[in-house]
Amino acid sequence: MLNKILLLGNLGRDPEVKFTNQGNRYAQISVVTVHKYKDGSGERLEKLTWHKILLFNHLAETALSYLKKGNLIYIEGRVDITESKEGIKYYSVIASEFKMLS
């Protein structure tokens, strides 16, 4: 089986420092991607999708040092799903690598 995601988008805000339940530091970023398409009448439309990205260890340190809101970034990672006590599913991407493109 394969769980892999590739994203190319812009940061929606500066990276945030977060901590796991065990006290380990990580970075969280929001990346927006754009899907451009035409509807049935030929009108050009855009759909924005926001992605919650989690970066650990050296990736977190690099992100916190260099990434800023608006940067173009390429991310590889895997999709992670967590579920709340109420049964609500939350999707995020655990990054395995990223490249700063701007």
Biopython code that builds the backbone (N, CA, C, O; Angstrom):
import numpy as np
from Bio.PDB.StructureBuilder import StructureBuilder

atoms = [
    (1, "MET", "N", (0.837, -1.184, 0.000)),
    (1, "MET", "CA", (0.000, 0.000, 0.000)),
    (1, "MET", "C", (0.878, 1.242, 0.000)),
    (1, "MET", "O", (2.041, 1.202, 0.402)),
    (2, "LEU", "N", (0.309, 2.325, -0.450)),
    (2, "LEU", "CA", (1.062, 3.569, -0.557)),
    (2, "LEU", "C", (0.230, 4.713, -0.019)),
    (2, "LEU", "O", (-0.944, 4.842, -0.364)),
    (3, "ASN", "N", (0.819, 5.539, 0.816)),
    (3, "ASN", "CA", (0.193, 6.742, 1.346)),
    (3, "ASN", "C", (1.178, 7.870, 1.106)),
    (3, "ASN", "O", (2.063, 8.109, 1.928)),
    (4, "LYS", "N", (1.032, 8.570, -0.020)),
    (4, "LYS", "CA", (1.961, 9.631, -0.381)),
    (4, "LYS", "C", (1.199, 10.793, -0.985)),
    (4, "LYS", "O", (0.262, 10.608, -1.762)),
    (5, "ILE", "N", (1.616, 11.992, -0.615)),
    (5, "ILE", "CA", (1.004, 13.195, -1.159)),
    (5, "ILE", "C", (2.106, 14.154, -1.584)),
    (5, "ILE", "O", (3.119, 14.289, -0.898)),
    (6, "LEU", "N", (1.905, 14.816, -2.712)),
    (6, "LEU", "CA", (2.813, 15.833, -3.237)),
    (6, "LEU", "C", (2.017, 17.121, -3.373)),
    (6, "LEU", "O", (0.950, 17.126, -3.987)),
    (7, "LEU", "N", (2.516, 18.202, -2.813)),
    (7, "LEU", "CA", (1.810, 19.478, -2.859)),
    (7, "LEU", "C", (2.748, 20.583, -3.337)),
    (7, "LEU", "O", (3.937, 20.583, -3.019)),
    (8, "LEU", "N", (2.204, 21.511, -4.095)),
    (8, "LEU", "CA", (2.909, 22.710, -4.514)),
    (8, "LEU", "C", (1.958, 23.861, -4.241)),
    (8, "LEU", "O", (0.904, 23.967, -4.867)),
    (9, "GLY", "N", (2.333, 24.725, -3.303)),
    (9, "GLY", "CA", (1.435, 25.812, -2.938)),
    (9, "GLY", "C", (2.155, 26.890, -2.160)),
    (9, "GLY", "O", (3.379, 26.879, -2.031)),
    (10, "ASN", "N", (1.370, 27.826, -1.642)),
    (10, "ASN", "CA", (1.899, 28.958, -0.890)),
    (10, "ASN", "C", (1.519, 28.858, 0.577)),
    (10, "ASN", "O", (0.440, 28.378, 0.928)),
    (11, "LEU", "N", (2.435, 29.324, 1.432)),
    (11, "LEU", "CA", (2.153, 29.352, 2.864)),
    (11, "LEU", "C", (1.115, 30.422, 3.167)),
    (11, "LEU", "O", (1.215, 31.553, 2.690)),
    (12, "GLY", "N", (0.121, 30.056, 3.963)),
    (12, "GLY", "CA", (-0.934, 30.991, 4.332)),
    (12, "GLY", "C", (-0.582, 31.851, 5.528)),
    (12, "GLY", "O", (-1.198, 32.893, 5.751)),
    (13, "ARG", "N", (0.417, 31.418, 6.309)),
    (13, "ARG", "CA", (0.880, 32.181, 7.477)),
    (13, "ARG", "C", (2.269, 31.671, 7.846)),
    (13, "ARG", "O", (2.715, 30.643, 7.336)),
    (14, "ASP", "N", (2.944, 32.390, 8.728)),
    (14, "ASP", "CA", (4.253, 31.949, 9.203)),
    (14, "ASP", "C", (4.102, 30.634, 9.963)),
    (14, "ASP", "O", (3.040, 30.372, 10.528)),
    (15, "PRO", "N", (5.148, 29.801, 9.987)),
    (15, "PRO", "CA", (5.088, 28.540, 10.741)),
    (15, "PRO", "C", (4.818, 28.788, 12.225)),
    (15, "PRO", "O", (5.263, 29.785, 12.795)),
    (16, "GLU", "N", (4.082, 27.865, 12.835)),
    (16, "GLU", "CA", (3.785, 27.938, 14.267)),
    (16, "GLU", "C", (4.518, 26.821, 14.994)),
    (16, "GLU", "O", (4.623, 25.704, 14.488)),
    (17, "VAL", "N", (5.027, 27.130, 16.186)),
    (17, "VAL", "CA", (5.642, 26.114, 17.029)),
    (17, "VAL", "C", (4.538, 25.419, 17.821)),
    (17, "VAL", "O", (3.679, 26.073, 18.412)),
    (18, "LYS", "N", (4.572, 24.092, 17.827)),
    (18, "LYS", "CA", (3.618, 23.282, 18.585)),
    (18, "LYS", "C", (4.398, 22.238, 19.369)),
    (18, "LYS", "O", (5.589, 22.037, 19.133)),
    (19, "PHE", "N", (3.721, 21.571, 20.305)),
    (19, "PHE", "CA", (4.345, 20.526, 21.106)),
    (19, "PHE", "C", (3.445, 19.297, 21.143)),
    (19, "PHE", "O", (2.224, 19.411, 21.258)),
    (20, "THR", "N", (4.065, 18.111, 21.042)),
    (20, "THR", "CA", (3.322, 16.858, 21.156)),
    (20, "THR", "C", (2.958, 16.632, 22.624)),
    (20, "THR", "O", (3.427, 17.355, 23.503)),
    (21, "ASN", "N", (2.125, 15.632, 22.882)),
    (21, "ASN", "CA", (1.768, 15.282, 24.262)),
    (21, "ASN", "C", (2.998, 14.887, 25.077)),
    (21, "ASN", "O", (3.005, 15.021, 26.301)),
    (22, "GLN", "N", (4.039, 14.399, 24.398)),
    (22, "GLN", "CA", (5.270, 14.005, 25.071)),
    (22, "GLN", "C", (6.235, 15.187, 25.240)),
    (22, "GLN", "O", (7.319, 15.028, 25.801)),
    (23, "GLY", "N", (5.841, 16.366, 24.756)),
    (23, "GLY", "CA", (6.661, 17.565, 24.915)),
    (23, "GLY", "C", (7.649, 17.826, 23.795)),
    (23, "GLY", "O", (8.481, 18.726, 23.908)),
    (24, "ASN", "N", (7.577, 17.060, 22.716)),
    (24, "ASN", "CA", (8.475, 17.274, 21.578)),
    (24, "ASN", "C", (7.979, 18.428, 20.714)),
    (24, "ASN", "O", (6.784, 18.544, 20.440)),
    (25, "ARG", "N", (8.896, 19.265, 20.294)),
    (25, "ARG", "CA", (8.555, 20.439, 19.487)),
    (25, "ARG", "C", (8.413, 20.050, 18.021)),
    (25, "ARG", "O", (9.167, 19.219, 17.514)),
    (26, "TYR", "N", (7.430, 20.662, 17.338)),
    (26, "TYR", "CA", (7.260, 20.498, 15.895)),
    (26, "TYR", "C", (6.713, 21.792, 15.319)),
    (26, "TYR", "O", (6.322, 22.693, 16.061)),
    (27, "ALA", "N", (6.685, 21.884, 13.995)),
    (27, "ALA", "CA", (6.161, 23.077, 13.322)),
    (27, "ALA", "C", (4.894, 22.713, 12.562)),
    (27, "ALA", "O", (4.774, 21.621, 12.007)),
    (28, "GLN", "N", (3.951, 23.650, 12.548)),
    (28, "GLN", "CA", (2.720, 23.483, 11.770)),
    (28, "GLN", "C", (2.636, 24.634, 10.782)),
    (28, "GLN", "O", (2.813, 25.798, 11.141)),
    (29, "ILE", "N", (2.360, 24.284, 9.521)),
    (29, "ILE", "CA", (2.169, 25.308, 8.497)),
    (29, "ILE", "C", (0.860, 25.033, 7.760)),
    (29, "ILE", "O", (0.360, 23.908, 7.743)),
    (30, "SER", "N", (0.326, 26.076, 7.160)),
    (30, "SER", "CA", (-0.853, 25.958, 6.303)),
    (30, "SER", "C", (-0.441, 26.302, 4.883)),
    (30, "SER", "O", (0.159, 27.347, 4.632)),
    (31, "VAL", "N", (-0.769, 25.411, 3.961)),
    (31, "VAL", "CA", (-0.421, 25.609, 2.556)),
    (31, "VAL", "C", (-1.701, 25.607, 1.736)),
    (31, "VAL", "O", (-2.575, 24.761, 1.930)),
    (32, "VAL", "N", (-1.803, 26.563, 0.819)),
    (32, "VAL", "CA", (-2.967, 26.635, -0.059)),
    (32, "VAL", "C", (-2.553, 26.183, -1.461)),
    (32, "VAL", "O", (-1.514, 26.587, -1.985)),
    (33, "THR", "N", (-3.394, 25.337, -2.046)),
    (33, "THR", "CA", (-3.213, 24.925, -3.433)),
    (33, "THR", "C", (-4.409, 25.429, -4.232)),
    (33, "THR", "O", (-5.485, 25.652, -3.678)),
    (34, "VAL", "N", (-4.216, 25.606, -5.539)),
    (34, "VAL", "CA", (-5.266, 26.154, -6.406)),
    (34, "VAL", "C", (-5.547, 25.171, -7.537)),
    (34, "VAL", "O", (-4.634, 24.711, -8.223)),
    (35, "HIS", "N", (-6.825, 24.862, -7.717)),
    (35, "HIS", "CA", (-7.269, 24.035, -8.846)),
    (35, "HIS", "C", (-8.061, 24.943, -9.775)),
    (35, "HIS", "O", (-9.095, 25.485, -9.386)),
    (36, "LYS", "N", (-7.575, 25.112, -11.010)),
    (36, "LYS", "CA", (-8.259, 25.963, -11.992)),
    (36, "LYS", "C", (-9.003, 25.072, -12.972)),
    (36, "LYS", "O", (-8.475, 24.064, -13.441)),
    (37, "TYR", "N", (-10.233, 25.458, -13.273)),
    (37, "TYR", "CA", (-11.056, 24.660, -14.175)),
    (37, "TYR", "C", (-12.137, 25.545, -14.798)),
    (37, "TYR", "O", (-12.332, 26.690, -14.389)),
    (38, "LYS", "N", (-12.835, 24.996, -15.793)),
    (38, "LYS", "CA", (-13.977, 25.679, -16.412)),
    (38, "LYS", "C", (-15.243, 24.939, -16.026)),
    (38, "LYS", "O", (-15.276, 23.709, -15.989)),
    (39, "ASP", "N", (-16.298, 25.719, -15.735)),
    (39, "ASP", "CA", (-17.582, 25.083, -15.429)),
    (39, "ASP", "C", (-18.311, 24.745, -16.728)),
    (39, "ASP", "O", (-17.761, 24.932, -17.814)),
    (40, "GLY", "N", (-19.532, 24.254, -16.625)),
    (40, "GLY", "CA", (-20.300, 23.829, -17.795)),
    (40, "GLY", "C", (-20.547, 24.920, -18.813)),
    (40, "GLY", "O", (-20.702, 24.640, -20.002)),
    (41, "SER", "N", (-20.587, 26.176, -18.354)),
    (41, "SER", "CA", (-20.833, 27.283, -19.279)),
    (41, "SER", "C", (-19.535, 27.877, -19.829)),
    (41, "SER", "O", (-19.576, 28.843, -20.591)),
    (42, "GLY", "N", (-18.392, 27.314, -19.456)),
    (42, "GLY", "CA", (-17.115, 27.796, -19.964)),
    (42, "GLY", "C", (-16.462, 28.864, -19.103)),
    (42, "GLY", "O", (-15.393, 29.371, -19.443)),
    (43, "GLU", "N", (-17.104, 29.211, -17.982)),
    (43, "GLU", "CA", (-16.524, 30.220, -17.092)),
    (43, "GLU", "C", (-15.343, 29.615, -16.345)),
    (43, "GLU", "O", (-15.419, 28.496, -15.839)),
    (44, "ARG", "N", (-14.242, 30.377, -16.283)),
    (44, "ARG", "CA", (-13.046, 29.910, -15.586)),
    (44, "ARG", "C", (-13.217, 30.117, -14.085)),
    (44, "ARG", "O", (-13.568, 31.204, -13.627)),
    (45, "LEU", "N", (-12.964, 29.063, -13.340)),
    (45, "LEU", "CA", (-13.105, 29.118, -11.890)),
    (45, "LEU", "C", (-11.833, 28.612, -11.222)),
    (45, "LEU", "O", (-11.025, 27.913, -11.834)),
    (46, "GLU", "N", (-11.674, 28.980, -9.955)),
    (46, "GLU", "CA", (-10.564, 28.503, -9.142)),
    (46, "GLU", "C", (-11.113, 27.956, -7.834)),
    (46, "GLU", "O", (-12.023, 28.536, -7.243)),
    (47, "LYS", "N", (-10.559, 26.845, -7.391)),
    (47, "LYS", "CA", (-10.921, 26.290, -6.093)),
    (47, "LYS", "C", (-9.669, 26.245, -5.233)),
    (47, "LYS", "O", (-8.682, 25.604, -5.594)),
    (48, "LEU", "N", (-9.713, 26.931, -4.087)),
    (48, "LEU", "CA", (-8.597, 26.931, -3.156)),
    (48, "LEU", "C", (-8.806, 25.808, -2.139)),
    (48, "LEU", "O", (-9.913, 25.611, -1.638)),
    (49, "THR", "N", (-7.734, 25.079, -1.843)),
    (49, "THR", "CA", (-7.774, 24.037, -0.824)),
    (49, "THR", "C", (-6.657, 24.309, 0.170)),
    (49, "THR", "O", (-5.502, 24.489, -0.215)),
    (50, "TRP", "N", (-7.009, 24.338, 1.464)),
    (50, "TRP", "CA", (-6.035, 24.561, 2.523)),
    (50, "TRP", "C", (-5.605, 23.222, 3.104)),
    (50, "TRP", "O", (-6.433, 22.345, 3.351)),
    (51, "HIS", "N", (-4.297, 23.073, 3.321)),
    (51, "HIS", "CA", (-3.722, 21.842, 3.848)),
    (51, "HIS", "C", (-2.966, 22.162, 5.142)),
    (51, "HIS", "O", (-2.177, 23.105, 5.196)),
    (52, "LYS", "N", (-3.218, 21.372, 6.167)),
    (52, "LYS", "CA", (-2.481, 21.484, 7.431)),
    (52, "LYS", "C", (-1.280, 20.549, 7.344)),
    (52, "LYS", "O", (-1.439, 19.339, 7.185)),
    (53, "ILE", "N", (-0.075, 21.117, 7.448)),
    (53, "ILE", "CA", (1.163, 20.366, 7.298)),
    (53, "ILE", "C", (1.905, 20.352, 8.637)),
    (53, "ILE", "O", (2.065, 21.391, 9.279)),
    (54, "LEU", "N", (2.356, 19.159, 9.051)),
    (54, "LEU", "CA", (3.134, 19.016, 10.277)),
    (54, "LEU", "C", (4.556, 18.620, 9.908)),
    (54, "LEU", "O", (4.773, 17.705, 9.114)),
    (55, "LEU", "N", (5.523, 19.322, 10.496)),
    (55, "LEU", "CA", (6.944, 19.070, 10.228)),
    (55, "LEU", "C", (7.645, 18.762, 11.548)),
    (55, "LEU", "O", (7.493, 19.493, 12.526)),
    (56, "PHE", "N", (8.411, 17.680, 11.568)),
    (56, "PHE", "CA", (9.088, 17.252, 12.782)),
    (56, "PHE", "C", (10.596, 17.310, 12.614)),
    (56, "PHE", "O", (11.103, 17.367, 11.494)),
    (57, "ASN", "N", (11.309, 17.295, 13.731)),
    (57, "ASN", "CA", (12.765, 17.211, 13.802)),
    (57, "ASN", "C", (13.446, 18.294, 12.971)),
    (57, "ASN", "O", (13.114, 19.472, 13.105)),
    (58, "HIS", "N", (14.401, 17.911, 12.110)),
    (58, "HIS", "CA", (15.157, 18.924, 11.356)),
    (58, "HIS", "C", (14.276, 19.704, 10.389)),
    (58, "HIS", "O", (14.563, 20.866, 10.102)),
    (59, "LEU", "N", (13.201, 19.086, 9.877)),
    (59, "LEU", "CA", (12.288, 19.823, 8.992)),
    (59, "LEU", "C", (11.630, 20.977, 9.741)),
    (59, "LEU", "O", (11.461, 22.069, 9.197)),
    (60, "ALA", "N", (11.263, 20.724, 10.990)),
    (60, "ALA", "CA", (10.639, 21.773, 11.808)),
    (60, "ALA", "C", (11.610, 22.920, 12.040)),
    (60, "ALA", "O", (11.237, 24.087, 11.923)),
    (61, "GLU", "N", (12.853, 22.592, 12.369)),
    (61, "GLU", "CA", (13.850, 23.632, 12.616)),
    (61, "GLU", "C", (14.091, 24.483, 11.377)),
    (61, "GLU", "O", (14.190, 25.706, 11.467)),
    (62, "THR", "N", (14.185, 23.835, 10.224)),
    (62, "THR", "CA", (14.385, 24.570, 8.966)),
    (62, "THR", "C", (13.183, 25.456, 8.659)),
    (62, "THR", "O", (13.339, 26.617, 8.280)),
    (63, "ALA", "N", (11.981, 24.903, 8.824)),
    (63, "ALA", "CA", (10.762, 25.673, 8.551)),
    (63, "ALA", "C", (10.671, 26.896, 9.452)),
    (63, "ALA", "O", (10.368, 27.994, 8.984)),
    (64, "LEU", "N", (10.931, 26.712, 10.737)),
    (64, "LEU", "CA", (10.829, 27.820, 11.686)),
    (64, "LEU", "C", (11.877, 28.898, 11.411)),
    (64, "LEU", "O", (11.651, 30.073, 11.701)),
    (65, "SER", "N", (13.004, 28.507, 10.861)),
    (65, "SER", "CA", (14.077, 29.467, 10.579)),
    (65, "SER", "C", (13.888, 30.225, 9.267)),
    (65, "SER", "O", (14.249, 31.398, 9.175)),
    (66, "TYR", "N", (13.325, 29.566, 8.251)),
    (66, "TYR", "CA", (13.360, 30.145, 6.908)),
    (66, "TYR", "C", (12.011, 30.433, 6.257)),
    (66, "TYR", "O", (11.932, 31.326, 5.413)),
    (67, "LEU", "N", (10.959, 29.721, 6.611)),
    (67, "LEU", "CA", (9.685, 29.894, 5.907)),
    (67, "LEU", "C", (8.912, 31.104, 6.416)),
    (67, "LEU", "O", (8.908, 31.402, 7.610)),
    (68, "LYS", "N", (8.265, 31.789, 5.493)),
    (68, "LYS", "CA", (7.436, 32.966, 5.805)),
    (68, "LYS", "C", (6.145, 32.897, 4.998)),
    (68, "LYS", "O", (6.078, 32.259, 3.948)),
    (69, "LYS", "N", (5.134, 33.566, 5.513)),
    (69, "LYS", "CA", (3.846, 33.651, 4.817)),
    (69, "LYS", "C", (4.067, 34.076, 3.371)),
    (69, "LYS", "O", (4.823, 35.006, 3.090)),
    (70, "GLY", "N", (3.384, 33.368, 2.447)),
    (70, "GLY", "CA", (3.463, 33.695, 1.031)),
    (70, "GLY", "C", (4.491, 32.901, 0.262)),
    (70, "GLY", "O", (4.419, 32.843, -0.966)),
    (71, "ASN", "N", (5.464, 32.273, 0.948)),
    (71, "ASN", "CA", (6.495, 31.482, 0.253)),
    (71, "ASN", "C", (5.865, 30.372, -0.573)),
    (71, "ASN", "O", (4.892, 29.742, -0.156)),
    (72, "LEU", "N", (6.439, 30.142, -1.758)),
    (72, "LEU", "CA", (6.058, 29.000, -2.584)),
    (72, "LEU", "C", (6.862, 27.807, -2.080)),
    (72, "LEU", "O", (8.073, 27.910, -1.881)),
    (73, "ILE", "N", (6.183, 26.665, -1.872)),
    (73, "ILE", "CA", (6.833, 25.505, -1.274)),
    (73, "ILE", "C", (6.333, 24.221, -1.925)),
    (73, "ILE", "O", (5.162, 24.099, -2.287)),
    (74, "TYR", "N", (7.250, 23.269, -2.063)),
    (74, "TYR", "CA", (6.924, 21.926, -2.543)),
    (74, "TYR", "C", (7.064, 20.989, -1.348)),
    (74, "TYR", "O", (8.063, 21.038, -0.631)),
    (75, "ILE", "N", (6.061, 20.134, -1.132)),
    (75, "ILE", "CA", (6.045, 19.242, 0.028)),
    (75, "ILE", "C", (5.754, 17.820, -0.414)),
    (75, "ILE", "O", (4.882, 17.577, -1.248)),
    (76, "GLU", "N", (6.505, 16.879, 0.163)),
    (76, "GLU", "CA", (6.203, 15.455, 0.032)),
    (76, "GLU", "C", (5.911, 14.939, 1.425)),
    (76, "GLU", "O", (6.552, 15.337, 2.398)),
    (77, "GLY", "N", (4.930, 14.042, 1.511)),
    (77, "GLY", "CA", (4.593, 13.490, 2.816)),
    (77, "GLY", "C", (3.506, 12.438, 2.710)),
    (77, "GLY", "O", (3.264, 11.862, 1.649)),
    (78, "ARG", "N", (2.856, 12.203, 3.846)),
    (78, "ARG", "CA", (1.773, 11.229, 3.904)),
    (78, "ARG", "C", (0.572, 11.858, 4.603)),
    (78, "ARG", "O", (0.723, 12.754, 5.433)),
    (79, "VAL", "N", (-0.606, 11.386, 4.262)),
    (79, "VAL", "CA", (-1.842, 11.871, 4.878)),
    (79, "VAL", "C", (-2.045, 11.141, 6.195)),
    (79, "VAL", "O", (-1.898, 9.921, 6.268)),
    (80, "ASP", "N", (-2.385, 11.893, 7.234)),
    (80, "ASP", "CA", (-2.651, 11.331, 8.551)),
    (80, "ASP", "C", (-4.070, 11.732, 8.948)),
    (80, "ASP", "O", (-4.474, 12.879, 8.754)),
    (81, "ILE", "N", (-4.820, 10.789, 9.501)),
    (81, "ILE", "CA", (-6.195, 11.053, 9.919)),
    (81, "ILE", "C", (-6.304, 10.792, 11.416)),
    (81, "ILE", "O", (-5.937, 9.721, 11.899)),
    (82, "THR", "N", (-6.813, 11.787, 12.145)),
    (82, "THR", "CA", (-7.103, 11.603, 13.563)),
    (82, "THR", "C", (-8.598, 11.812, 13.759)),
    (82, "THR", "O", (-9.248, 12.499, 12.970)),
    (83, "GLU", "N", (-9.128, 11.223, 14.803)),
    (83, "GLU", "CA", (-10.562, 11.311, 15.064)),
    (83, "GLU", "C", (-10.791, 11.828, 16.480)),
    (83, "GLU", "O", (-10.169, 11.360, 17.434)),
    (84, "SER", "N", (-11.699, 12.807, 16.604)),
    (84, "SER", "CA", (-12.025, 13.363, 17.911)),
    (84, "SER", "C", (-12.951, 12.418, 18.670)),
    (84, "SER", "O", (-13.450, 11.442, 18.109)),
    (85, "LYS", "N", (-13.177, 12.712, 19.943)),
    (85, "LYS", "CA", (-14.095, 11.919, 20.765)),
    (85, "LYS", "C", (-15.505, 11.930, 20.192)),
    (85, "LYS", "O", (-16.271, 10.988, 20.394)),
    (86, "GLU", "N", (-15.847, 13.002, 19.473)),
    (86, "GLU", "CA", (-17.175, 13.138, 18.869)),
    (86, "GLU", "C", (-17.269, 12.434, 17.522)),
    (86, "GLU", "O", (-18.334, 12.422, 16.904)),
    (87, "GLY", "N", (-16.168, 11.849, 17.062)),
    (87, "GLY", "CA", (-16.174, 11.126, 15.792)),
    (87, "GLY", "C", (-15.846, 11.973, 14.577)),
    (87, "GLY", "O", (-16.012, 11.518, 13.445)),
    (88, "ILE", "N", (-15.381, 13.207, 14.792)),
    (88, "ILE", "CA", (-15.018, 14.078, 13.680)),
    (88, "ILE", "C", (-13.609, 13.726, 13.220)),
    (88, "ILE", "O", (-12.691, 13.635, 14.035)),
    (89, "LYS", "N", (-13.438, 13.527, 11.907)),
    (89, "LYS", "CA", (-12.133, 13.181, 11.354)),
    (89, "LYS", "C", (-11.398, 14.446, 10.912)),
    (89, "LYS", "O", (-11.966, 15.327, 10.268)),
    (90, "TYR", "N", (-10.119, 14.505, 11.278)),
    (90, "TYR", "CA", (-9.254, 15.622, 10.911)),
    (90, "TYR", "C", (-8.116, 15.084, 10.055)),
    (90, "TYR", "O", (-7.465, 14.103, 10.415)),
    (91, "TYR", "N", (-7.882, 15.740, 8.913)),
    (91, "TYR", "CA", (-6.843, 15.333, 7.984)),
    (91, "TYR", "C", (-5.668, 16.296, 8.075)),
    (91, "TYR", "O", (-5.857, 17.510, 8.146)),
    (92, "SER", "N", (-4.473, 15.761, 8.074)),
    (92, "SER", "CA", (-3.273, 16.587, 8.025)),
    (92, "SER", "C", (-2.224, 15.837, 7.211)),
    (92, "SER", "O", (-2.382, 14.653, 6.911)),
    (93, "VAL", "N", (-1.161, 16.536, 6.861)),
    (93, "VAL", "CA", (-0.064, 15.944, 6.101)),
    (93, "VAL", "C", (1.168, 15.946, 7.000)),
    (93, "VAL", "O", (1.547, 16.979, 7.551)),
    (94, "ILE", "N", (1.786, 14.777, 7.142)),
    (94, "ILE", "CA", (3.055, 14.658, 7.852)),
    (94, "ILE", "C", (4.141, 14.740, 6.777)),
    (94, "ILE", "O", (4.278, 13.834, 5.954)),
    (95, "ALA", "N", (4.906, 15.826, 6.790)),
    (95, "ALA", "CA", (5.906, 16.054, 5.751)),
    (95, "ALA", "C", (7.119, 15.156, 5.952)),
    (95, "ALA", "O", (7.592, 14.975, 7.074)),
    (96, "SER", "N", (7.617, 14.596, 4.854)),
    (96, "SER", "CA", (8.872, 13.844, 4.890)),
    (96, "SER", "C", (10.005, 14.672, 4.292)),
    (96, "SER", "O", (11.177, 14.432, 4.579)),
    (97, "GLU", "N", (9.647, 15.646, 3.458)),
    (97, "GLU", "CA", (10.620, 16.600, 2.929)),
    (97, "GLU", "C", (9.889, 17.790, 2.333)),
    (97, "GLU", "O", (8.712, 17.704, 1.982)),
    (98, "PHE", "N", (10.602, 18.896, 2.225)),
    (98, "PHE", "CA", (10.049, 20.055, 1.531)),
    (98, "PHE", "C", (11.178, 20.829, 0.880)),
    (98, "PHE", "O", (12.342, 20.725, 1.266)),
    (99, "LYS", "N", (10.792, 21.617, -0.133)),
    (99, "LYS", "CA", (11.745, 22.468, -0.838)),
    (99, "LYS", "C", (11.158, 23.864, -0.924)),
    (99, "LYS", "O", (10.005, 24.050, -1.312)),
    (100, "MET", "N", (11.970, 24.838, -0.555)),
    (100, "MET", "CA", (11.546, 26.229, -0.663)),
    (100, "MET", "C", (11.794, 26.692, -2.090)),
    (100, "MET", "O", (12.912, 26.592, -2.595)),
    (101, "LEU", "N", (10.761, 27.194, -2.734)),
    (101, "LEU", "CA", (10.876, 27.586, -4.129)),
    (101, "LEU", "C", (10.861, 29.094, -4.333)),
    (101, "LEU", "O", (11.034, 29.566, -5.457)),
    (102, "SER", "N", (10.658, 29.849, -3.272)),
    (102, "SER", "CA", (10.721, 31.318, -3.395)),
    (102, "SER", "C", (11.449, 31.896, -2.208)),
    (102, "SER", "O", (11.612, 33.113, -2.116)),
]
sb = StructureBuilder()
sb.init_structure("model")
sb.init_model(0)
sb.init_chain("A")
sb.init_seg("    ")
for serial, (resi, resn, name, xyz) in enumerate(atoms, 1):
    if name == "N":
        sb.init_residue(resn, " ", resi, " ")
    sb.init_atom(name, np.array(xyz, "f"), 0.0, 1.0, " ", f" {name:<3s}", serial, name[0])
structure = sb.get_structure()
